[in-house]
Amino acid sequence: MGRKQLNTPRSQVRSALRQLFLRSRERAAALKAAGNCCEECGKKASKAKGREVQVEVHHRAGNLNWDLLLDHIQRHLLCDPQEMMVLCKKCHHNFHDNTIKRS
């Protein structure tokens, strides 16, 4: 019998983040501001047969460091279950307000 995998695979996290970005309001706003045109050559996005042109959104600050981002997410958000605790909504709120002791 196989052992159940405990950690969410990096590929699944990366795919979810990519989908989030592709559907984000920020990405849509960047495309709209550019008029759905390449800001370098001016070509407009088109799906017309024989004249297909795709435009993509690039981060001006440079390449996104996926490995660093994934490391941070797995260390702080998708951490070991022993580093998590289950609380009701009220206790969770109180915990963040420091009105209950952390153990």
Secondary structure, DSSP 8 states (H G I E B T S, - for coil): ------S--HHHHHHHHHHHHHT-HHHHHHHHHTTTB-TTT--B-B--TT--B------TT----HHHHHHHHHHHTS--GGG-----HHHHHHHHTT-S---
